[in-house]
Amino acid sequence: MEFQPIIMAAGPGSRLAELTSKCPKAALLIGNRPMVWYPINMLEKAGFEEAIIIVDMDGQAEIQRVLTESCSVKLHLEYVTVSNTDDGTADVLREIKSKIKTDLLIIPCDLITDISLHNIANLHRTHDASLTMLLSSLPSQFYESVAPGARSKKPLEKDFFGFDEKRERILFTQSEADVAENISVKKSIFKKHPYMCVKSGLTDCHLYLMKKWVVDYLVENESLAYIRTELVPHLVRKQFSKTKVKDRLPQTNQSVISENQKMDILKFSTEDEYAADIRDMSSWNDHHGDMADCYHGDKIRCYGYIQEGGLCLRTNTVSSYSEANRQIQKIFTHTGIETPHLHPSVVLQKKSQVGADCVVAEGTEIGEKVSIKRSVIGRNCKIGDHVQIVNSTLLDNVIVEDGCDIKGSIISRKSVIHQKCEITNCLVGPGQQLNTMGKYKDEMIVYTVDI
């Protein structure tokens, strides 16, 4: 196996806290399928037969349950629990080091994309890269809408990336929050790459192809806790570093293996001999600017594959999670998933209408003169007569009584919406009871209840 897939599914889902208090983030349903199923499906389509899935000890049973009940999984999953849920993603790689046998393919549980993994792998192989990451222009409709329960939308955090002339190798990366007025780049980088292209509006999708030696380095350098915010910028910077003479030669009365030598990342970066031979045969005109070899002797190389077009989003916020459910049929089309919009077991009374852009799961009962548009209805829900549901998500075992009007909202599992309620742009937590004839707008209704 050239790449060992690792699905990160142990995160607490802090941006989805109102939905994850009673359910692990990876088990949240999107189109009545658990969130983590989408990266699993992507791996299956790419030909992988097994993967490691990192889970929280308290959430493992629920993730396994929803995967078993809601979809068929052919991929052999090895569940690995982390000892501390507050650990960063780089900390997790240290903890599972003994299980890592080859180069890595790291995927977050909240990524939904129709990209072919072969395209990213080919870029990684071509340059024998240390790190290759997936970048994408975010679909604006998934991130510019107001989240249910919020009165205003939150600004999207953006990053700046500097690329070489081919717009493949990443020369620098900075977050928008870290940039005051100007972006500073070392002169030495411009000397090697005078035709630099700076792009904004791209997001790091948290999908990485990574050399195994990077994990070996992480074990020694425990100061790096997170892949995205710490390890990736560190690797990008270290592309242009050189081993200093004073680090190569031990000082008087100093151990032959000094601390500086142990921590020097260049000591860890190993190269594939076959790939190195291919690079040696590369013509000098593979790049512009000087007569040096196309990699300038850099042992560490970071690349970015930019997905343009197609589908690529992360459901890591309430707004993106809500919009993914609203556009679930579009997601199914892009990812090649065939699912009937009405499960055969659904009971639909006369004069009720369910749009073709909806998904209604098994065991649900829908009363008379009901209208449902651009919505997802979970399993074993009961919807009374004269109900309107638009642009909303109802999770499993929700009861909606007669005459209710629900727009732009998320209703969590086992909640009861009593007669003639009007709910607009709200997030209703698990097990809530909303009063008869109540009117709710832009509210987070997440009182603590036992369910």
C-alpha positions in Angstrom: 0.0 0.0 0.0 1.7 3.2 -1.2 -0.4 5.5 1.0 -1.9 4.6 4.4 -5.3 6.4 4.8 -6.0 8.0 8.2 -9.5 9.6 8.8 -9.4 12.1 11.6 -12.8 11.7 13.3 -12.0 12.4 17.0 -12.4 16.2 17.0 -15.0 17.6 19.4 -16.6 19.7 16.6 -16.4 23.0 18.5 -17.9 25.0 15.7 -20.9 22.6 15.7 -21.1 22.5 19.5 -24.9 22.9 19.6 -25.3 19.8 17.5 -22.5 17.6 19.0 -23.4 17.8 22.7 -25.2 14.4 22.4 -23.6 13.1 19.2 -20.0 12.9 17.9 -19.3 15.2 15.0 -18.4 12.4 12.7 -21.8 10.7 13.3 -23.9 13.8 12.4 -26.1 13.0 9.5 -25.9 14.7 6.1 -28.5 13.5 3.7 -29.3 10.8 6.3 -25.7 9.5 6.0 -23.1 10.0 8.7 -20.6 12.8 7.9 -17.7 10.4 8.1 -19.2 8.2 5.4 -18.4 10.7 2.7 -14.5 10.4 3.0 -15.0 6.6 3.5 -16.9 6.5 0.2 -14.2 8.5 -1.5 -11.5 6.1 -0.4 -13.6 3.1 -1.6 -14.0 4.7 -5.0 -10.2 5.3 -5.2 -9.6 1.6 -4.6 -8.5 1.5 -1.0 -9.4 -1.6 1.0 -8.5 -0.5 4.5 -8.0 2.6 6.6 -7.4 3.8 10.1 -10.1 5.9 11.7 -9.1 8.0 14.7 -12.1 8.3 17.1 -12.9 9.5 20.6 -13.4 6.7 23.0 -16.8 8.0 24.0 -17.9 8.4 20.3 -16.6 5.2 18.8 -19.8 3.1 19.5 -22.1 5.8 18.1 -20.0 6.2 14.9 -20.0 2.4 14.3 -23.7 2.3 15.0 -24.7 4.9 12.4 -22.4 3.5 9.8 -23.9 0.1 10.2 -27.5 1.2 10.3 -27.5 3.9 7.5 -25.1 2.7 4.8 -23.0 -0.1 3.5 -19.2 0.1 4.1 -16.9 -2.2 2.3 -13.7 -0.5 3.6 -12.1 -2.3 6.5 -11.8 0.3 9.2 -9.4 0.0 12.1 -10.8 2.1 14.9 -8.0 3.8 17.0 -9.0 5.8 20.0 -7.0 8.8 21.3 -6.3 9.1 24.9 -6.9 12.9 25.1 -9.6 14.6 23.0 -7.8 17.9 23.5 -4.8 16.6 21.5 -4.0 18.3 18.2 -3.9 16.5 14.9 -0.1 16.3 15.0 -0.2 15.0 18.5 -2.5 12.2 17.2 0.2 11.2 14.6 2.7 10.9 17.4 0.4 8.7 19.4 -0.2 6.2 16.6 3.3 6.2 15.2 3.7 2.5 15.7 0.8 1.9 13.3 2.2 4.0 10.5 4.1 1.8 8.0 4.1 3.9 4.8 3.5 7.4 3.5 0.2 8.9 4.7 -3.1 10.1 3.3 -4.8 12.2 6.0 -8.4 13.1 5.5 -10.8 15.0 7.9 -14.2 13.4 8.6 -16.0 16.6 7.5 -14.7 16.7 3.9 -17.1 16.2 1.0 -15.5 16.3 -2.5 -15.8 14.6 -5.9 -12.1 15.0 -6.6 -10.2 11.9 -7.8 -7.5 11.1 -5.3 -5.3 9.9 -8.2 -4.8 13.5 -9.4 -3.4 14.6 -6.0 -1.3 11.4 -5.8 0.2 12.0 -9.3 1.3 15.5 -8.3 2.9 14.1 -5.1 4.7 11.3 -7.0 5.9 13.5 -9.8 7.9 15.8 -7.5 8.6 13.2 -4.8 7.0 15.7 -2.5 7.4 15.8 1.3 3.8 17.2 1.6 1.0 17.7 -0.9 -2.2 19.4 0.2 -5.6 19.8 -1.3 -6.7 23.4 -1.8 -10.0 24.7 -3.1 -12.0 27.8 -3.8 -14.9 27.5 -1.4 -18.4 27.5 -2.9 -19.8 30.8 -1.7 -23.3 29.5 -1.1 -22.0 27.1 1.6 -20.3 29.8 3.6 -22.0 33.1 3.0 -25.5 32.1 4.3 -26.5 33.0 7.8 -26.3 29.9 10.1 -29.5 28.7 11.7 -29.7 30.3 15.2 -27.5 33.2 14.2 -28.5 36.8 13.5 -25.5 37.6 11.3 -23.0 35.6 9.3 -19.4 35.2 10.5 -16.6 36.3 8.2 -14.7 33.5 6.5 -11.1 33.1 7.5 -8.9 33.2 4.4 -5.3 32.2 3.7 -2.6 33.5 1.3 -0.5 31.0 -0.7 2.5 31.8 -2.7 3.2 29.4 -5.7 6.0 28.9 -8.2 5.5 29.7 -11.9 3.6 26.4 -12.4 1.2 27.2 -9.6 2.0 23.8 -8.0 4.8 24.2 -5.4 3.9 26.2 -2.3 6.6 28.8 -1.5 4.9 30.4 1.5 1.6 30.5 3.3 0.1 33.0 5.7 -3.3 33.4 7.3 -5.2 36.6 6.7 -5.3 37.3 10.4 -1.5 37.3 10.5 -1.1 39.8 7.7 -1.2 43.4 8.9 -0.7 45.5 5.7 2.0 43.7 3.6 3.0 40.1 2.9 6.7 39.6 3.6 8.7 37.0 1.6 12.4 36.3 2.0 14.7 37.6 -0.8 16.3 34.1 -1.1 13.0 32.7 -2.2 12.6 35.3 -4.9 16.1 34.5 -6.1 15.1 30.9 -6.7 11.5 31.6 -7.8 11.3 35.1 -9.4 7.9 34.3 -11.0 5.9 33.9 -7.9 2.1 33.8 -7.9 0.2 34.9 -4.8 -3.4 33.6 -4.5 -6.0 34.3 -1.9 -9.5 32.9 -1.5 -8.2 29.3 -1.3 -8.9 27.1 1.7 -6.8 24.3 3.0 -9.2 21.3 2.9 -7.1 19.4 5.5 -6.4 16.6 3.1 -2.7 15.8 3.0 -0.3 13.3 1.4 2.7 13.2 3.7 6.0 11.3 3.8 6.4 8.9 6.7 9.6 10.7 7.8 7.5 13.7 8.7 6.0 11.6 11.5 9.4 10.6 12.7 10.3 14.2 12.9 7.2 15.0 14.8 8.1 12.4 17.5 11.4 14.4 18.1 9.8 17.9 17.8 7.0 17.9 20.2 6.4 21.6 20.0 4.2 21.1 16.9 0.7 20.2 18.0 -1.5 20.8 14.9 -1.0 19.9 11.3 -2.7 22.8 9.6 -1.6 25.8 11.7 1.8 24.6 12.8 3.2 21.6 10.9 2.3 22.8 7.4 3.8 26.4 7.8 6.8 24.8 9.4 7.5 22.4 6.5 6.9 25.3 4.0 9.5 27.4 5.7 12.0 24.6 6.1 12.0 23.9 2.3 14.6 26.6 2.0 16.8 25.8 5.0 20.3 24.4 4.9 22.2 22.4 7.5 24.6 24.8 9.1 28.3 23.9 9.3 28.4 24.3 13.0 25.5 21.7 13.2 27.4 19.3 11.0 30.6 19.4 13.1 30.4 18.6 16.9 32.0 21.1 19.2 34.6 20.4 21.8 33.3 18.5 24.8 29.9 18.1 23.0 28.2 14.8 22.3 28.6 13.5 18.7 24.8 13.6 18.4 24.0 17.1 19.5 20.5 18.5 20.2 20.8 20.6 17.1 21.5 17.6 15.0 18.7 15.6 16.5 16.2 18.4 15.7 17.5 19.3 12.3 14.6 18.4 10.0 17.0 17.8 7.1 18.3 14.8 9.0 14.9 13.2 8.7 14.0 14.0 5.1 14.8 10.9 3.1 14.5 10.7 -0.6 13.3 7.9 -2.9 16.3 6.8 -5.0 14.2 6.1 -8.1 12.5 9.4 -7.9 15.8 11.1 -7.4 17.2 9.5 -10.6 14.1 10.8 -12.5 14.8 14.3 -11.2 18.4 14.1 -12.1 17.4 13.4 -15.7 15.1 16.5 -15.7 16.1 19.2 -18.1 17.4 22.5 -16.7 14.5 24.3 -18.5 11.9 22.7 -16.2 11.7 26.1 -14.6 12.5 29.7 -15.3 15.0 32.1 -13.7 18.4 30.4 -13.6 20.5 27.4 -14.7 20.1 25.5 -11.4 18.2 22.2 -11.2 14.5 22.6 -11.1 14.4 21.9 -7.3 17.5 24.0 -6.4 18.7 21.1 -4.3 15.8 21.4 -1.8 15.3 18.2 0.1 11.9 19.3 1.4 9.2 20.1 -1.1 5.6 21.2 -0.4 2.9 21.2 -3.1 -0.7 22.2 -3.4 -3.3 20.7 -5.7 -5.9 23.3 -6.5 -9.4 21.9 -7.2 -11.1 24.1 -9.7 -14.8 23.3 -10.4 -16.6 20.3 -9.1 -17.5 19.9 -5.5 -15.3 20.5 -2.5 -16.5 21.6 0.9 -16.0 21.1 4.6 -19.1 20.7 6.8 -17.3 22.1 9.9 -19.6 25.0 10.7 -23.4 25.2 11.3 -23.9 27.2 8.1 -21.9 24.8 5.9 -23.6 21.8 7.6 -27.1 23.3 7.0 -26.4 24.2 3.4 -25.0 20.8 2.6 -28.3 19.2 3.7 -30.2 21.8 1.6 -28.2 21.0 -1.4 -28.0 17.2 -0.8 -29.2 16.2 -4.2 -26.5 18.2 -5.8 -23.9 16.5 -3.6 -25.3 13.1 -4.5 -25.1 13.9 -8.2 -21.4 15.1 -7.9 -20.3 12.2 -5.8 -22.2 9.5 -7.8 -24.5 8.5 -5.0 -27.8 7.0 -6.0 -30.5 7.5 -3.3 -34.3 7.8 -3.8 -35.6 11.1 -2.5 -38.3 9.1 -0.8 -37.5 5.8 0.9 -40.0 3.1 -0.1 -41.1 2.7 3.5 -42.2 6.4 3.8 -46.0 6.8 4.5 -47.2 9.8 2.5 -50.8 10.9 2.9 -52.9 12.4 0.1 -52.4 16.0 -1.2 -48.9 16.2 0.3 -45.9 17.3 -1.8 -42.2 16.4 -1.3 -39.8 18.1 -3.7 -37.3 16.1 -5.8 -34.6 18.1 -4.1 -35.4 16.5 -0.7 -34.4 13.3 1.0 -36.8 11.5 3.3 -35.5 8.5 5.3 -37.2 5.2 6.2 -39.9 4.9 8.7 -41.1 8.5 8.4 -44.8 9.3 8.3 -46.1 12.4 6.5 -49.7 13.7 7.1 -52.1 15.4 4.7 -51.5 18.6 2.8 -47.8 18.8 3.8 -45.3 20.7 1.7 -41.6 19.9 2.0 -39.0 21.7 -0.1 -35.1 21.6 -0.2 -35.1 19.7 3.1 -33.8 16.5 4.6 -36.0 14.4 6.9 -34.5 11.7 9.1 -35.6 8.3 10.1 -38.8 7.5 12.0 -40.0 11.1 12.0 -43.7 11.9 12.3 -45.1 15.0 10.5 -48.7 16.0 11.1 -51.2 17.6 8.8 -50.9 21.0 7.1 -47.2 21.4 7.8 -44.7 23.4 5.8 -41.0 22.6 5.9 -38.6 24.6 3.7 -34.7 24.7 3.6 -34.5 22.7 6.8 -33.0 19.6 8.3 -34.9 17.3 10.6 -32.8 14.6 12.2 -34.0 11.2 13.4 -37.2 10.7 15.5 -38.5 14.2 15.3 -42.2 14.8 15.8 -43.8 17.8 14.1 -47.5 18.3 15.0 -50.3 19.8 12.9 -50.1 23.3 11.4 -46.4 24.0 12.0 -44.2 26.2 9.7 -40.5 25.5 9.7 -38.1 27.5 7.6 -34.3 27.5 7.3 -33.8 25.6 10.6 -32.2 22.5 12.0 -34.3 20.3 14.3 -32.1 17.8 16.2 -33.2 14.2 17.0 -36.0 13.3 19.4 -37.3 16.9 19.5 -41.1 17.6 19.6 -42.5 20.6 17.8 -46.1 21.1 19.1 -49.0 22.4 17.1 -48.9 25.6 15.1 -45.3 26.5 15.9 -43.6 28.9 13.6 -39.8 28.4 13.5 -37.6 30.5 11.3 -33.8 30.3 11.1 -33.4 28.4 14.4 -31.3 25.6 15.7 -33.2 23.3 18.0 -31.0 21.0 20.1 -31.6 17.3 20.8 -34.7 16.3 22.8 -36.3 19.8 23.0 -40.1 20.5 23.4 -41.4 23.6 21.7 -44.6 25.1 22.9 -47.9 25.1 21.1 -48.3 28.2 18.9 -44.8 29.3 19.8 -43.0 31.7 17.5 -39.2 31.4 17.2 -36.8 33.3 15.0 -32.9 33.4 15.0 -32.8 31.4 18.2 -30.5 28.7 19.6 -32.8 26.4 21.6 -30.4 24.0 23.2 -31.4 23.6 26.8 -29.8 20.6 28.5 -32.1 17.5 28.5 -31.6 13.8 28.9 -32.5 11.8 25.8 
